[in-house]
Amino acid sequence: NDINVGSAVATENGLLVVVQKNTDKSPLSVIAQDNKEMIGRAREGKVHPDDVSGGTFSVSNLGIYGVDQFTAIINPPEAAILAIGGIHQVPVVVDGELTIGTRMKATISVDHRVSDGAEGAEYMVRFKQVLENPMRLLV
């Protein structure tokens, strides 16, 4: 019933997943502020217990480290995790013409005890749509 999205954070003491609660019901400004505060506390070693509990879905971005693609491991008891790779300019064909396009690889891992591959695929289709038209996040 709850959608609480975790974000993987690299710290000096290892990886932590901070969890933004009720993400589906929160405006982007609240999500951004919550994450900024929790990530700051995590990096300072001052994380609150509530910051790292209750996750239902996580996001891991290794693209910032130059990683093109990877498969993230689900953090139990979460239902899924989204792995984000780096953004690169690559040659692409558009309407039969070779041009330069910007591409990013993303992979979802889904716990099939909670959901299934079809639901994961639907999520990825929607994720792609939002990335291609980010104004949809504001509507």
C-alpha positions in Angstrom: 0.0 0.0 0.0 3.0 2.3 0.6 5.5 3.4 -2.0 8.7 4.3 -0.2 11.6 4.9 -2.6 15.1 4.2 -1.4 18.2 5.8 -2.9 21.6 4.1 -2.6 24.2 6.3 -1.0 27.9 5.6 -0.9 29.4 6.6 2.4 32.9 6.2 4.0 31.5 3.2 5.9 29.8 1.5 3.0 26.5 1.6 1.1 23.3 2.8 2.8 19.8 3.1 1.3 17.9 6.1 2.6 14.2 5.9 2.1 11.8 8.7 1.1 8.4 7.8 2.5 5.1 8.1 0.6 6.9 9.0 -2.6 3.8 8.5 -4.7 1.9 11.1 -2.7 4.7 13.7 -2.3 5.4 16.6 -4.5 8.8 16.7 -6.2 9.9 19.5 -3.9 9.3 17.4 -0.8 11.0 14.4 -2.4 14.0 16.5 -3.3 14.2 18.1 0.2 13.8 14.8 2.1 16.5 13.1 0.0 18.9 16.0 0.3 18.5 15.9 4.1 18.8 12.1 4.4 21.7 11.8 2.0 23.5 14.6 4.0 23.0 12.8 7.3 24.1 9.5 5.8 27.3 11.0 4.5 28.0 12.7 7.8 27.4 9.4 9.7 24.3 10.8 11.4 21.6 8.8 9.8 18.3 8.3 11.7 16.9 4.8 12.0 13.7 6.0 10.1 15.9 7.2 7.2 16.9 3.6 6.3 13.7 1.6 7.0 10.5 0.9 5.2 11.7 0.9 1.6 9.6 -0.8 -1.0 11.6 0.1 -4.1 15.2 1.4 -4.6 17.2 3.3 -7.1 21.0 2.8 -7.6 22.9 5.1 -9.9 26.4 4.0 -10.8 26.3 6.2 -13.9 28.0 8.9 -11.8 31.0 6.6 -11.6 31.2 6.0 -15.3 29.4 2.6 -15.3 27.4 2.1 -18.5 25.1 -0.7 -17.3 24.8 -3.0 -14.2 22.3 -5.3 -12.5 21.4 -4.1 -9.0 20.6 -6.6 -6.2 17.2 -6.2 -4.5 17.5 -5.0 -0.9 15.0 -7.3 1.0 12.2 -6.9 1.8 11.8 -4.5 -1.1 9.9 -5.4 -4.3 12.4 -4.1 -6.8 15.4 -2.0 -7.6 16.2 0.2 -10.6 19.8 0.3 -11.8 20.8 3.5 -13.6 23.9 3.7 -15.9 25.7 6.6 -17.3 24.4 9.0 -20.0 26.4 9.0 -23.2 26.3 10.4 -26.7 26.3 7.6 -29.3 25.6 7.1 -33.0 21.9 6.4 -33.7 19.7 6.0 -36.7 16.7 8.3 -36.9 14.4 8.1 -39.9 17.1 6.3 -41.9 19.8 9.0 -41.1 22.8 8.5 -38.9 23.0 11.1 -36.1 24.2 11.5 -32.6 21.8 10.6 -29.8 22.0 10.7 -26.0 21.4 7.3 -24.4 21.2 5.8 -20.9 20.8 2.2 -19.9 18.5 1.3 -17.0 17.8 -2.2 -15.6 15.1 -3.3 -13.2 15.3 -6.3 -10.9 12.0 -7.5 -9.6 11.3 -9.9 -6.7 8.9 -12.4 -8.3 7.5 -13.3 -4.9 6.0 -9.8 -4.9 5.5 -8.9 -8.6 6.4 -10.2 -12.0 8.4 -9.4 -15.1 5.3 -8.0 -16.9 4.8 -5.4 -14.2 8.5 -4.6 -14.2 8.3 -4.1 -18.0 5.3 -1.8 -17.6 7.2 0.2 -15.1 10.2 0.5 -17.5 7.9 1.7 -20.3 6.5 4.4 -18.1 10.0 5.3 -16.8 11.1 5.8 -20.4 8.1 8.0 -21.2 8.8 10.2 -18.2 12.5 10.6 -19.1 11.6 11.5 -22.6 9.0 14.1 -21.4 9.9 15.1 -17.8 7.1 17.7 -17.7 4.8 14.8 -17.1 6.2 14.7 -13.5 4.6 18.1 -12.9 1.2 17.1 -14.2 
